Amino acid sequence: MPRDPNRWNHRQEELRQRFEAFAGRFAERARPAPGAARPPLRSDDYLESLQDLFTRDVTARDFQDLVGRDSQDTLRFFTREIDFSDLEAKPWYARHPAKVWRVFLALAFRLGPARRVIFAASTLLLVSAWLRLIFTVAAAGAWSTPPPNSYVLVAATLVFALLLLELRDKLALKGDLEIARQIQFGLLPFAPFSRLGTSIYTAMRPANTVGGDYFDIIDLPDGRIALAVGDVAGKGIPAALLMALLQGSLRTLLTAGFRGAELVRTLNDHLYAHIPRNRLVTLFYAECDPATGALHYVNAGHNAPFLLRPPAPVRLGTTGAALGVLGGSTYEERGETLAPGERLFLFTDGITEAFDPEDREYGEERLEGLLLSRRPLRSPDLIDAVRDDVLSFCGSARPRDDMTMMVVERS
């Protein structure tokens, strides 16, 4: 059943604004505080460096906040989802150990499996060492001198407490990132699209929690469909913010009546005026008639899509520079026709620029060979095959960039 364009556009704009707000707050929290540690002074005077280490920007207020506010905030953070109500009727000697155990389990299960094991083992070892020290001192008498290793134990405990404070900050930021990821994915049309014999399938795999890749399927008033696949330079929150800016700007220009090369030219000038100079955006933009397969496109520095047409694929190459690099750039609009049985495969450079553990690149030649060998597959299965092949190629090496694919086919 066709979706209501006005309702969908309103929902997209609402999600985009929410994403920008969440990502903005995350970026603000991730920015170093005014009193944050700065790089050490370049000095060969060890005494001067040591004095600077213990005095620079250090105030009594910092220690008061560390012992008071930061410790309380950390305790509230780790216990905010734990229900202690059933423990209130128990005596103190049973209630407090049970509370500590529940906090320990809640904290441990926030970590990954391997990290959870290391954390649990180190915590148990630290508690055992303290119990052994207490029993040793108690057995030797009240005025006995603490064993030499007690100082190591105190140091380890202080480091452990500092790591818990840092872990709280990391988990809080991770929670914000997960919310930003949900909002970002809500901005993108992952559901299969089909109209008048033309079908579109999409997939995206961010390298981090959120990504800078962008794809869109937009209904135009004349019955055509606007298709877009873009890639913001960089990864993470900065790239995701620019991705939201790109989507909002593109949809606004479409609503204002801009089309084709004029739309991309205006979009480039807008991004050039509003994004940092060390950032750029590649974009493949096309307008497709689902009834005839007529396709008019502009490729602003993006990876050339594969038009899977016998006997060999056709590449839809660059027709202008990447966006945001140079104001006043011009763009050429070109045309193709997607015949029945043909498919257009669009992708971002996270596919072709994936590397294996030996730092070898996946490459466009390997991608083309895979597309040809898997030609009989249905479009969703073709997308899965490409993703699985890239991940298999990477092996133990983590993908460095976001991976996005879109397949447009005519039945």
Secondary structure by P-SEA (a helix, b strand, c coil): ccccaaaaaaaaaaaaaaaaaaaaaaaaaaccccccccccccccaaaaaaaaaacccccaaaaaaaacaaaaaaaaaacccccccccccccaaaaaaaaaaaaaaaaaaaccaaaaaaaaaaaaaaaaaaaaaaaaaaaaccccccccaaaaaaaaaaaaaaaaaaaaaaaaaaaaaaaaaaaaaaaccccccccccbbbbbbbbbcccccccccccccccccbbbbbbbbcccccaaaaaaaaaaaaaaaaaaaaccccaaaaaaaaaaaaacccccbbbbbbbbcccccccbbbbbbccccbbbcccccbbbbbcccccccccccbbbbbbbbbbbcccbbbbbbccccccccccccccccaaaaaaaaaaaccccaaaaaaaaaaaaaaaaccccccbbbbbbbbbcc
